[in-house]
């Protein structure tokens, strides 16, 4: 599993191998992050390895939250995909699949003789 991050002011969604398919790590993550001043709530899903962090922008910044995640070894920003990167990859896969369909249908439709 790779790291993923999406951010809008006051809300961060991450995917992390630390909690992926590991309920005890998900509980540890939630308990550890909830005590940080400025963190309003945490919701984790250990099946997908995702966490949604709501924070008070007046108390703590996005950069500070990410720094804490990295310091505690929950997340690696340099290894994380963004939403744009994830969408680009999905689009590439769809185009490759469509090309294969077109190529196979064109190949079957022609007899090759003239």
N, C-alpha and C positions, 0 to 999 in steps of 0.2 A: 504494500500500500504506500502511496506517495502522500506527501503533504499538500494541502490545499488551503487557500485563504481567500475570503471575500469580506470586504469591509464597507459599511456605510456608517456615517456618524452615529455613535452610540451602540453599534452592533458589529460584532465580529463573528464570522462563522469559519471554523477551521475543520480540517480532517487531519488526523494524526494517528500514526501506527501505535502510539502509546496507549490509546484507549480502544483501538480496533479489536473487536472480539475478546475484550478483557474487562469484564464487569468490575472487578476489584480495582483495576487501574482507573476506570471511569469514576468510581466512587471517590478514590483518593484525589483525583484531579479536581472534581467538584468541591470536595471539602477544603482542599488546599487553596483553590482560587477564590472561593466565597469569602474568605476572611480578609481579602485585600480591599483596602479602602477605595471606594469608587466602583467596585464591581457590584452591580445590582442583582444579577442572576446568572446562573449557568445551567444549561440543559445539555446533557450528553446523550449520545446514542452509541453504545458500544458495538452494536451490530455493524454500523457503517463507519465507526471511528470518528464521528463528527461531534462538534461541540458548538453551541451558540452562547456567546458571552455578551451580555448587555451591561454597559458601563455608563457612568455619569461623566460626560465630557468636561464638566466643570471641575471634576475632582481628579480624573486620570485621563491621559491621552491614549490614543490608539497605539502610538509608538511605545509608550510605557507598558501597556498590556502585552504587546508582542515581545518586548524585552524580558518581561517576567516569564512568559511562556518559554522563551529560549533559555533563560538562566536556569530554570527548573527542569530543563531537558524534555519538555512536553512537545516542543515544536521547533522546526528549523526553517526559518523564513527563506534562506537562500535555496532550499530544496523545494519550496512550495510553488505550486501552480496557482495562477490567478484564474478568475472566471473567464477572462478573455482568452487565456491560453487553453483552458479546458474546452471552450466553445470552438476555438480554432482547430484543435485536435479532432473534435467530434465532426466538424464540417469536413475536414480532410478525409476522415473515414467514410462519411456518407458519399463524398464525391468518388472515392476509389471504388466503393461498392456499385455506384451508379455506372461508372465506366465499365466495370466488369459485365454488368447486365447488358449494356448497349453493345459491347464487343461480342458477347456470346449470341445475342439476338441477330446481329449483323452477320456473324459467321455462319449461323444456321440458315439464314435467309438467302444466301448466295450459293449457287451450285459451282461457281468457279469457272464455268465454261462460257464461251461466247458464241 
